[in-house]
Amino acid sequence: MDKRLLDILVCPLCKSQLQFDAGKGELICKADRLAYPIRDDVPVMLVDEARTLSSDELA
């Protein structure tokens, strides 16, 4: 994930900063407990495509 792209991307729902999870290939929004997938090096910034994070994943 390009660092410059990560610096400008925000959660489409709450506009908070996202964290990159390289292991899972996702962008994480802790505020909304959502993980946005990255497919073919392109972040899919659609709330309908995001998965809900469990409490364990947030810790």
Secondary structure, 3 states (H helix, E strand, C coil): CCHHHHHHCECCCCCCECEEECCCCEEEECCCCEEEEEECCEECCCHHHCEECCHHHHC
